[in-house]
Amino acid sequence: MDGDGSAFASLFLRHRDRVFVHCLRLVKTSFEAEDATAMVFLEAWRCRSKIRLVNDSMLGWLLITATNVARNKVRSTLRYERLIRKLPQPQEVPDHSDWVVETVDEDRRSQCLQQAYRSLGRRDQEIIALCVLEDMSTAEVSALLGIPTGTVKSRLSRAKQRLAQLMNPQDRFQPEPVPLSPEEEMP
């Protein structure tokens, strides 16, 4: 077998099943047995010049090597499992997907609101800014703008309706326009 690939292939085909079954007795799963079998034949190829034959057969050497490989694999697995058990348990992390969805929705609503607010007329922006955003009373806004309180209330109502329409253009309901009072018609 001194470097002869076809001789090694023949050896592999002749003994692989017996080596696999032997490995399967020594490890937990068939996957581990397959790995061990592959490592046995890798060792056989690597150490081909040092192998001792018994009765002109390599089977004994392969089975002893399989036992050693399987034991090493089991020991390695046990060391790994012990190490894993020593590690601190991961802390439970809350699912942040809901927060991400809310943040994205808030950003969209905020952008939509800003766009709708910018498309309002100057008077509507002014009344929304003072009454809603700055939380001033209608009496304070009335005094500030020099218009009656009733006018402030009607402008605020109309501005809110326009803003709502701009925010939800798909809404089919459109409230009846409120007629302007004489004070509102003046610039």
N, CA, C and O of each residue as an XYZ file, in Angstrom:
748
protein
N       0.821     -1.186      0.000
C       0.000      0.000      0.000
C       0.866      1.251      0.000
O       0.324      2.347      0.146
N       2.135      1.152     -0.150
C       3.070      2.272     -0.085
C       2.736      3.357     -1.099
O       3.365      3.439     -2.154
N       1.748      4.190     -0.782
C       1.381      5.291     -1.654
C       0.501      4.897     -2.804
O       0.220      5.727     -3.669
N       0.051      3.655     -2.848
C      -0.803      3.188     -3.933
C      -2.261      3.493     -3.575
O      -2.843      2.854     -2.699
N      -2.830      4.463     -4.255
C      -4.202      4.893     -3.970
C      -5.228      3.813     -4.230
O      -6.177      3.670     -3.459
N      -5.064      3.055     -5.290
C      -6.056      2.016     -5.596
C      -5.993      0.890     -4.570
O      -7.024      0.304     -4.239
N      -4.802      0.576     -4.061
C      -4.693     -0.450     -3.011
C      -5.361      0.045     -1.731
O      -6.028     -0.717     -1.031
N      -5.176      1.310     -1.440
C      -5.810      1.870     -0.242
C      -7.330      1.874     -0.402
O      -8.052      1.560      0.545
N      -7.814      2.222     -1.572
C      -9.264      2.211     -1.824
C      -9.821      0.808     -1.628
O     -10.900      0.641     -1.060
N      -9.094     -0.197     -2.093
C      -9.516     -1.589     -1.926
C      -9.555     -1.962     -0.440
O     -10.493     -2.614      0.018
N      -8.535     -1.544      0.301
C      -8.486     -1.781      1.750
C      -9.673     -1.117      2.450
O     -10.310     -1.712      3.320
N      -9.954      0.112      2.059
C     -11.067      0.854      2.641
C     -12.394      0.128      2.393
O     -13.176     -0.060      3.325
N     -12.651     -0.273      1.169
C     -13.902     -0.959      0.829
C     -14.030     -2.292      1.565
O     -15.132     -2.689      1.945
N     -12.908     -2.983      1.766
C     -12.931     -4.282      2.427
C     -13.240     -4.160      3.930
O     -13.908     -5.033      4.485
N     -12.759     -3.077      4.610
C     -12.839     -3.017      6.072
C     -13.715     -1.891      6.648
O     -13.936     -1.856      7.859
N     -14.196     -1.009      5.842
C     -14.915      0.157      6.386
C     -16.137     -0.228      7.201
O     -16.376      0.372      8.249
N     -16.921     -1.205      6.762
C     -18.143     -1.565      7.491
C     -17.819     -2.123      8.873
O     -18.491     -1.779      9.846
N     -16.818     -2.963      8.974
C     -16.448     -3.532     10.280
C     -15.899     -2.446     11.198
O     -16.187     -2.439     12.395
N     -15.104     -1.521     10.639
C     -14.574     -0.415     11.454
C     -15.722      0.480     11.908
O     -15.750      0.920     13.058
N     -16.654      0.748     11.022
C     -17.803      1.592     11.373
C     -18.618      0.953     12.505
O     -18.949      1.626     13.481
N     -18.941     -0.325     12.384
C     -19.735     -1.013     13.410
C     -18.981     -1.001     14.741
O     -19.593     -0.816     15.793
N     -17.691     -1.191     14.706
C     -16.879     -1.143     15.921
C     -16.945      0.260     16.544
O     -17.125      0.395     17.754
N     -16.803      1.272     15.737
C     -16.879      2.665     16.226
C     -18.265      2.964     16.791
O     -18.395      3.647     17.807
N     -19.282      2.455     16.135
C     -20.659      2.698     16.565
C     -20.904      2.147     17.971
O     -21.696      2.710     18.726
N     -20.234      1.060     18.324
C     -20.357      0.509     19.682
C     -19.728      1.427     20.718
O     -20.091      1.365     21.892
N     -18.795      2.275     20.312
C     -18.004      3.057     21.260
C     -18.445      4.520     21.399
O     -18.091      5.185     22.372
N     -19.211      5.016     20.432
C     -19.648      6.421     20.478
C     -21.167      6.473     20.547
O     -21.839      5.444     20.473
N     -21.703      7.688     20.690
C     -23.142      7.844     20.922
C     -24.000      7.792     19.662
O     -25.107      7.253     19.687
N     -23.498      8.346     18.565
C     -24.357      8.462     17.372
C     -23.665      7.908     16.139
O     -22.446      7.733     16.116
N     -24.455      7.638     15.128
C     -23.891      7.144     13.865
C     -23.037      8.217     13.191
O     -22.091      7.902     12.468
N     -23.379      9.501     13.433
C     -22.569     10.578     12.861
C     -21.161     10.555     13.451
O     -20.170     10.710     12.738
N     -21.095     10.359     14.766
C     -19.786     10.275     15.419
C     -19.024      9.037     14.942
O     -17.805      9.082     14.776
N     -19.737      7.946     14.725
C     -19.097      6.726     14.224
C     -18.553      6.941     12.812
O     -17.472      6.452     12.483
N     -19.285      7.659     11.987
C     -18.802      7.979     10.638
C     -17.539      8.822     10.712
O     -16.573      8.573      9.990
N     -17.551      9.834     11.597
C     -16.364     10.676     11.761
C     -15.171      9.845     12.233
O     -14.065      9.972     11.707
N     -15.410      8.995     13.231
C     -14.326      8.156     13.761
C     -13.792      7.225     12.677
O     -12.579      7.049     12.559
N     -14.665      6.636     11.900
C     -14.244      5.743     10.815
C     -13.366      6.490      9.818
O     -12.330      5.983      9.388
N     -13.785      7.688      9.459
C     -12.990      8.493      8.524
C     -11.614      8.797      9.114
O     -10.606      8.752      8.409
N     -11.580      9.109     10.419
C     -10.287      9.415     11.045
C      -9.388      8.179     11.109
O      -8.170      8.296     10.979
N      -9.974      7.001     11.308
C      -9.196      5.758     11.338
C      -8.495      5.561      9.999
O      -7.300      5.269      9.957
N      -9.227      5.718      8.918
C      -8.619      5.498      7.606
C      -7.658      6.623      7.226
O      -6.711      6.398      6.473
N      -7.890      7.806      7.729
C      -6.927      8.889      7.532
C      -5.615      8.541      8.241
O      -4.533      8.734      7.686
N      -5.719      8.031      9.463
C      -4.529      7.590     10.202
C      -3.837      6.445      9.476
O      -2.608      6.389      9.420
N      -4.621      5.543      8.928
C      -4.033      4.414      8.195
C      -3.211      4.929      7.017
O      -2.110      4.438      6.769
N      -3.729      5.897      6.303
C      -2.987      6.449      5.171
C      -1.746      7.195      5.652
O      -0.664      7.057      5.082
N      -1.921      7.993      6.718
C      -0.816      8.786      7.243
C       0.310      7.909      7.789
O       1.488      8.217      7.606
N      -0.053      6.829      8.452
C       0.937      5.952      9.106
C       1.204      4.674      8.308
O       1.650      3.680      8.880
N       0.946      4.681      7.031
C       0.993      3.464      6.221
C       2.342      2.746      6.281
O       2.391      1.528      6.107
N       3.425      3.463      6.520
C       4.736      2.803      6.555
C       5.011      2.145      7.911
O       5.946      1.352      8.016
N       4.221      2.452      8.958
C       4.466      1.932     10.312
C       3.465      0.865     10.743
O       3.575      0.335     11.848
N       2.518      0.549      9.917
C       1.433     -0.364     10.309
C       1.968     -1.785     10.446
O       2.723     -2.274      9.605
N       1.536     -2.454     11.571
C       1.906     -3.856     11.768
C       0.763     -4.735     11.301
O      -0.387     -4.541     11.695
N       1.075     -5.670     10.490
C       0.076     -6.619      9.998
C       0.067     -7.839     10.908
O       1.117     -8.271     11.384
N      -1.106     -8.389     11.148
C      -1.243     -9.634     11.906
C      -1.914    -10.628     10.967
O      -3.039    -10.408     10.518
N      -1.214    -11.725     10.674
C      -1.694    -12.727      9.719
C      -1.987    -12.085      8.362
O      -2.982    -12.412      7.715
N      -1.127    -11.181      7.942
C      -1.243    -10.458      6.668
C      -2.539     -9.638      6.560
O      -3.048     -9.421      5.461
N      -3.068     -9.185      7.705
C      -4.297     -8.378      7.699
C      -4.078     -7.096      8.507
O      -3.393     -7.096      9.530
N      -4.661     -6.034      8.032
C      -4.616     -4.745      8.734
C      -5.806     -4.577      9.667
O      -5.848     -3.604     10.420
N      -6.753     -5.467      9.646
C      -7.995     -5.295     10.402
C      -7.724     -5.070     11.887
O      -8.340     -4.194     12.494
N      -6.834     -5.827     12.473
C      -6.518     -5.658     13.892
C      -6.022     -4.250     14.189
O      -6.470     -3.611     15.141
N      -5.090     -3.772     13.363
C      -4.567     -2.412     13.542
C      -5.687     -1.383     13.392
O      -5.764     -0.427     14.164
N      -6.546     -1.580     12.405
C      -7.662     -0.647     12.178
C      -8.610     -0.623     13.370
O      -9.064      0.449     13.770
N      -8.920     -1.793     13.948
C      -9.844     -1.850     15.082
C      -9.232     -1.225     16.338
O      -9.927     -0.528     17.077
N      -7.941     -1.466     16.588
C      -7.268     -0.841     17.732
C      -7.249      0.674     17.545
O      -7.512      1.420     18.488
N      -6.943      1.122     16.349
C      -6.935      2.563     16.046
C      -8.346      3.128     16.200
O      -8.518      4.232     16.717
N      -9.340      2.389     15.760
C     -10.732      2.836     15.903
C     -11.088      2.996     17.375
O     -11.758      3.960     17.745
N     -10.653      2.070     18.217
C     -10.914      2.173     19.659
C     -10.285      3.445     20.210
O     -10.926      4.176     20.965
N      -9.041      3.715     19.843
C      -8.359      4.918     20.329
C      -9.019      6.199     19.822
O      -9.200      7.154     20.577
N      -9.369      6.211     18.565
C     -10.022      7.389     17.984
C     -11.375      7.626     18.657
O     -11.706      8.761     19.001
N     -12.150      6.569     18.844
C     -13.478      6.704     19.466
C     -13.344      7.189     20.903
O     -14.107      8.053     21.335
N     -12.383      6.642     21.652
C     -12.182      7.083     23.044
C     -11.784      8.560     23.091
O     -12.277      9.322     23.923
N     -10.897      8.944     22.196
C     -10.498     10.361     22.139
C     -11.697     11.248     21.823
O     -11.850     12.331     22.388
N     -12.535     10.775     20.922
C     -13.734     11.541     20.540
C     -14.675     11.671     21.729
O     -15.209     12.753     21.971
N     -14.890     10.597     22.472
C     -15.768     10.625     23.652
C     -15.188     11.557     24.706
O     -15.914     12.374     25.274
N     -13.885     11.447     24.978
C     -13.252     12.326     25.965
C     -13.364     13.789     25.554
O     -13.653     14.658     26.376
N     -13.134     14.044     24.290
C     -13.238     15.412     23.780
C     -14.652     15.953     23.953
O     -14.840     17.100     24.358
N     -15.633     15.129     23.648
C     -17.038     15.538     23.804
C     -17.358     15.821     25.274
O     -18.032     16.804     25.583
N     -16.882     14.973     26.172
C     -17.117     15.179     27.607
C     -16.462     16.472     28.093
O     -17.068     17.223     28.857
N     -15.235     16.733     27.659
C     -14.561     17.992     28.043
C     -15.355     19.187     27.540
O     -15.539     20.168     28.260
N     -15.814     19.101     26.326
C     -16.607     20.188     25.739
C     -17.893     20.401     26.532
O     -18.241     21.538     26.849
N     -18.599     19.324     26.856
C     -19.857     19.437     27.602
C     -19.619     20.011     28.992
O     -20.404     20.836     29.461
N     -18.524     19.578     29.669
C     -18.208     20.141     30.992
C     -17.924     21.633     30.883
O     -18.384     22.418     31.712
N     -17.189     22.012     29.893
C     -16.879     23.427     29.691
C     -18.153     24.227     29.446
O     -18.322     25.310     30.006
N     -19.032     23.712     28.630
C     -20.295     24.398     28.337
C     -21.120     24.566     29.615
O     -21.727     25.615     29.832
N     -21.142     23.528     30.461
C     -21.917     23.621     31.709
C     -21.336     24.659     32.652
O     -22.074     25.235     33.451
N     -20.037     24.917     32.583
C     -19.398     25.900     33.453
C     -19.684     27.337     33.024
O     -19.612     28.263     33.832
N     -20.001     27.504     31.774
C     -20.268     28.858     31.276
C     -21.531     29.416     31.928
O     -22.479     28.673     32.183
N     -21.547     30.712     32.196
C     -22.763     31.299     32.771
C     -23.922     31.199     31.783
O     -23.747     31.316     30.570
N     -25.099     30.981     32.338
C     -26.291     30.891     31.501
C     -26.581     32.258     30.897
O     -26.474     33.277     31.580
N     -26.941     32.283     29.643
C     -27.244     33.579     29.020
C     -28.505     34.185     29.644
O     -29.475     33.494     29.953
N     -28.443     35.477     29.810
C     -29.609     36.169     30.347
C     -30.671     36.259     29.258
O     -30.378     36.385     28.069
N     -31.912     36.189     29.717
C     -33.007     36.278     28.755
C     -33.087     37.705     28.244
O     -33.175     38.658     29.019
N     -33.055     37.832     26.955
C     -33.110     39.140     26.321
C     -34.507     39.315     25.746
O     -34.978     38.477     24.976
N     -35.164     40.401     26.120
C     -36.517     40.598     25.589
C     -36.483     40.797     24.076
O     -35.519     41.314     23.511
N     -37.557     40.375     23.455
C     -37.678     40.522     22.011
C     -37.864     42.004     21.687
O     -38.825     42.629     22.136
N     -36.961     42.544     20.926
C     -37.014     43.967     20.608
C     -37.765     44.258     19.314
O     -37.852     45.414     18.899
N     -38.301     43.242     18.680
C     -38.969     43.460     17.392
C     -40.203     44.348     17.534
O     -40.493     45.154     16.649
N     -40.935     44.203     18.651
C     -42.104     45.064     18.848
C     -41.681     46.529     18.952
O     -42.315     47.418     18.382
N     -40.591     46.758     19.697
C     -40.088     48.118     19.834
C     -39.659     48.677     18.481
O     -39.927     49.839     18.178
N     -39.001     47.863     17.672
C     -38.553     48.303     16.343
C     -39.760     48.667     15.481
O     -39.761     49.697     14.807
N     -40.789     47.812     15.506
C     -41.991     48.071     14.713
C     -42.648     49.372     15.171
O     -43.036     50.199     14.346
N     -42.771     49.551     16.485
C     -43.385     50.780     17.006
C     -42.572     52.006     16.601
O     -43.135     53.026     16.203
N     -41.252     51.905     16.701
C     -40.388     53.033     16.352
C     -40.516     53.373     14.877
O     -40.609     54.545     14.511
N     -40.521     52.356     14.035
C     -40.667     52.593     12.594
C     -42.027     53.222     12.307
O     -42.127     54.164     11.521
N     -43.087     52.691     12.954
C     -44.424     53.258     12.754
C     -44.489     54.697     13.247
O     -45.078     55.556     12.590
N     -43.884     54.963     14.405
C     -43.880     56.329     14.931
C     -43.139     57.265     13.987
O     -43.582     58.388     13.745
N     -42.012     56.803     13.455
C     -41.256     57.633     12.513
C     -42.088     57.936     11.268
O     -42.107     59.068     10.784
N     -42.775     56.913     10.757
C     -43.624     57.138      9.569
C     -44.750     58.123      9.881
O     -45.019     59.048      9.114
N     -45.406     57.901     11.037
C     -46.498     58.813     11.415
C     -45.977     60.230     11.609
O     -46.624     61.197     11.205
N     -44.803     60.352     12.229
C     -44.214     61.669     12.464
C     -43.898     62.360     11.143
O     -44.172     63.549     10.984
N     -43.317     61.615     10.186
C     -43.012     62.190      8.881
C     -44.293     62.592      8.156
O     -44.365     63.653      7.535
N     -45.289     61.739      8.244
C     -46.576     62.023      7.598
C     -47.210     63.262      8.226
O     -47.749     64.118      7.523
N     -47.141     63.351      9.560
C     -47.703     64.503     10.264
C     -46.965     65.781      9.881
O     -47.591     66.811      9.630
N     -45.639     65.719      9.834
C     -44.869     66.906      9.444
C     -45.216     67.357      8.030
O     -45.369     68.548      7.760
N     -45.335     66.384      7.139
C     -45.676     66.720      5.754
C     -47.079     67.337      5.693
O     -47.298     68.327      4.994
N     -48.021     66.747      6.427
C     -49.388     67.277      6.439
C     -49.417     68.677      7.044
O     -50.104     69.562      6.535
N     -48.671     68.879      8.130
C     -48.628     70.188      8.796
C     -48.058     71.239      7.843
O     -48.566     72.358      7.774
N     -46.995     70.875      7.103
C     -46.383     71.831      6.171
C     -47.319     72.191      5.019
O     -47.211     73.275      4.447
N     -48.237     71.285      4.679
C     -49.136     71.599      3.572
C     -50.373     72.388      4.002
O     -51.184     72.779      3.164
N     -50.514     72.620      5.298
C     -51.597     73.495      5.771
C     -51.271     74.943      5.411
O     -50.111     75.294      5.196
N     -52.294     75.764      5.351
C     -52.092     77.193      5.137
C     -51.445     77.825      6.372
O     -51.399     77.227      7.447
N     -50.944     79.057      6.186
C     -50.256     79.759      7.269
C     -51.128     79.912      8.499
O     -50.656     79.702      9.616
N     -52.387     80.271      8.320
C     -53.308     80.456      9.463
C     -53.523     79.148     10.223
O     -53.502     79.117     11.453
N     -53.729     78.073      9.468
C     -53.944     76.773     10.109
C     -52.696     76.329     10.872
O     -52.795     75.809     11.983
N     -51.528     76.535     10.274
C     -50.287     76.189     10.969
C     -50.156     76.999     12.261
O     -49.779     76.471     13.307
N     -50.471     78.267     12.162
C     -50.337     79.159     13.315
C     -51.270     78.729     14.453
O     -50.857     78.677     15.612
N     -52.504     78.429     14.125
C     -53.488     78.070     15.157
C     -53.152     76.709     15.768
O     -53.288     76.529     16.979
N     -52.714     75.744     14.943
C     -52.305     74.420     15.448
C     -51.081     74.576     16.343
O     -51.016     73.987     17.423
N     -50.117     75.366     15.896
C     -48.887     75.552     16.670
C     -49.190     76.147     18.041
O     -48.682     75.665     19.054
N     -50.011     77.184     18.078
C     -50.280     77.859     19.350
C     -51.182     77.030     20.269
O     -50.873     76.853     21.447
N     -52.288     76.525     19.735
C     -53.272     75.828     20.576
C     -52.858     74.392     20.917
O     -53.049     73.943     22.047
N     -52.299     73.683     19.955
C     -52.014     72.261     20.163
C     -50.567     72.045     20.602
O     -50.307     71.449     21.647
N     -49.635     72.535     19.793
C     -48.228     72.262     20.080
C     -47.712     73.043     21.283
O     -46.936     72.521     22.083
N     -48.138     74.275     21.405
C     -47.687     75.097     22.542
C     -48.660     75.052     23.707
O     -48.391     75.632     24.759
N     -49.776     74.378     23.538
C     -50.755     74.151     24.603
C     -51.270     75.453     25.239
O     -51.464     75.540     26.451
N     -51.482     76.446     24.391
C     -52.038     77.717     24.887
C     -53.564     77.630     24.843
O     -54.133     76.944     23.994
N     -54.198     78.314     25.742
C     -55.669     78.308     25.782
C     -56.211     79.163     24.643
O     -55.507     80.008     24.090
N     -57.482     78.924     24.305
C     -58.092     79.717     23.227
C     -58.146     81.195     23.623
O     -58.039     82.064     22.759
N     -58.309     81.489     24.901
C     -58.333     82.887     25.363
C     -56.960     83.528     25.152
O     -56.875     84.680     24.727
N     -55.891     82.792     25.446
C     -54.545     83.342     25.252
C     -54.271     83.582     23.772
O     -53.715     84.616     23.402
N     -54.658     82.636     22.929
C     -54.446     82.775     21.489
C     -55.296     83.926     20.954
O     -54.857     84.683     20.088
N     -56.513     84.051     21.478
C     -57.399     85.140     21.069
C     -56.743     86.485     21.365
O     -56.728     87.373     20.513
N     -56.207     86.632     22.562
C     -55.557     87.884     22.953
C     -54.290     88.105     22.122
O     -54.007     89.228     21.702
N     -53.537     87.045     21.891
C     -52.288     87.142     21.149
C     -52.526     87.561     19.699
O     -51.807     88.408     19.170
N     -53.538     86.965     19.053
C     -53.807     87.264     17.642
C     -54.776     88.428     17.457
O     -54.930     88.939     16.347
N     -55.428     88.847     18.539
C     -56.378     89.962     18.439
C     -57.645     89.583     17.703
O     -58.206     90.401     16.975
N     -58.109     88.345     17.882
C     -59.350     87.887     17.251
C     -60.233     87.296     18.338
O     -59.733     86.902     19.392
N     -61.559     87.227     18.095
C     -62.464     86.676     19.113
C     -62.163     85.196     19.424
O     -61.643     84.463     18.583
N     -62.503     84.787     20.645
C     -62.292     83.410     21.084
C     -63.043     82.429     20.191
O     -62.522     81.361     19.872
N     -64.261     82.780     19.787
C     -65.046     81.920     18.912
C     -64.327     81.673     17.586
O     -64.382     80.571     17.039
N     -63.662     82.691     17.080
C     -62.914     82.560     15.828
C     -61.742     81.606     16.015
O     -61.457     80.783     15.145
N     -61.067     81.721     17.153
C     -59.943     80.818     17.441
C     -60.462     79.379     17.454
O     -59.846     78.488     16.870
N     -61.600     79.156     18.126
C     -62.168     77.805     18.223
C     -62.555     77.262     16.852
O     -62.278     76.100     16.552
N     -63.187     78.076     16.019
C     -63.610     77.593     14.699
C     -62.398     77.346     13.800
O     -62.371     76.356     13.068
N     -61.396     78.228     13.841
C     -60.178     78.007     13.050
C     -59.474     76.721     13.495
O     -58.998     75.939     12.672
N     -59.419     76.523     14.815
C     -58.768     75.326     15.350
C     -59.507     74.071     14.884
O     -58.880     73.087     14.491
N     -60.818     74.110     14.927
C     -61.610     72.961     14.496
C     -61.359     72.651     13.027
O     -61.130     71.499     12.657
N     -61.405     73.700     12.180
C     -61.167     73.507     10.744
C     -59.731     73.031     10.478
O     -59.511     72.161      9.635
N     -58.771     73.595     11.190
C     -57.372     73.216     10.988
C     -57.164     71.743     11.363
O     -56.435     71.022     10.681
N     -57.800     71.309     12.436
C     -57.696     69.901     12.845
C     -58.333     68.987     11.799
O     -57.805     67.920     11.485
N     -59.493     69.430     11.256
C     -60.147     68.632     10.219
C     -59.255     68.518      8.984
O     -59.120     67.431      8.422
N     -58.650     69.613      8.559
C     -57.771     69.594      7.387
C     -56.553     68.705      7.641
O     -56.128     67.940      6.775
N     -56.010     68.825      8.837
C     -54.848     68.012      9.191
C     -55.221     66.524      9.176
O     -54.459     65.691      8.685
N     -56.382     66.208      9.713
C     -56.851     64.814      9.723
C     -57.041     64.311      8.295
O     -56.675     63.177      7.985
N     -57.610     65.145      7.421
C     -57.793     64.754      6.023
C     -56.450     64.527      5.329
O     -56.301     63.588      4.547
N     -55.492     65.377      5.613
C     -54.168     65.221      5.008
C     -53.445     63.980      5.544
O     -52.678     63.343      4.821
N     -53.690     63.648      6.795
C     -53.053     62.468      7.401
C     -53.690     61.181      6.895
O     -53.009     60.161      6.780
N     -54.970     61.210      6.594
C     -55.701     60.023      6.151
C     -56.412     60.300      4.843
O     -57.642     60.362      4.821
N     -55.688     60.467      3.759
C     -56.337     60.809      2.491
C     -57.255     59.699      1.978
O     -58.126     59.958      1.148
N     -57.074     58.478      2.455
C     -57.925     57.385      1.992
C     -59.306     57.423      2.632
O     -60.226     56.764      2.148
N     -59.469     58.191      3.723
C     -60.802     58.307      4.336
C     -61.749     58.971      3.350
O     -61.464     60.041      2.813
N     -62.871     58.322      3.124
C     -63.840     58.859      2.169
C     -64.696     59.951      2.805
O     -65.235     60.809      2.105
N     -64.818     59.918      4.112
C     -65.636     60.920      4.788
C     -64.916     62.257      4.776
O     -63.785     62.369      5.252
N     -65.558     63.242      4.245
C     -64.999     64.583      4.250
C     -66.051     65.496      4.861
O     -67.128     65.672      4.290
N     -65.751     66.075      6.009
C     -66.750     66.929      6.665
C     -67.101     68.140      5.805
O     -66.313     68.621      4.990
N     -68.302     68.591      6.028
C     -68.769     69.786      5.314
C     -67.895     70.973      5.692
O     -67.554     71.135      6.863
N     -67.527     71.805      4.724
C     -66.716     72.975      5.068
C     -67.515     73.945      5.934
O     -68.697     74.193      5.693
N     -66.848     74.482      6.935
C     -67.483     75.451      7.835
C     -67.311     76.818      7.194
O     -66.196     77.191      6.828
N     -68.401     77.575      7.050
C     -68.267     78.891      6.408
C     -67.418     79.817      7.282
O     -67.436     79.728      8.510
N     -66.672     80.710      6.618
C     -65.815     81.658      7.328
C     -66.665     82.752      7.947
O     -67.644     83.219      7.366
N     -66.254     83.146      9.154
C     -66.928     84.278      9.787
C     -66.332     85.559      9.192
O     -65.260     85.504      8.589
N     -66.991     86.698      9.347
C     -66.483     87.943      8.751
C     -65.065     88.294      9.220
O     -64.286     88.862      8.454
N     -64.717     87.953     10.500
C     -63.380     88.294     11.001
C     -62.310     87.464     10.312
O     -61.188     87.933     10.120
N     -62.650     86.220      9.933
C     -61.670     85.328      9.340
C     -61.381     85.668      7.877
O     -60.311     85.348      7.360
N     -62.307     86.296      7.239
C     -62.102     86.626      5.844
C     -61.053     87.686      5.648
O     -60.466     87.801      4.572
N     -60.811     88.469      6.697
C     -59.792     89.522      6.582
C     -58.413     88.919      6.859
O     -58.270     88.086      7.755
N     -57.405     89.333      6.099
C     -56.062     88.802      6.299
C     -55.418     89.318      7.578
O     -54.282     88.958      7.885
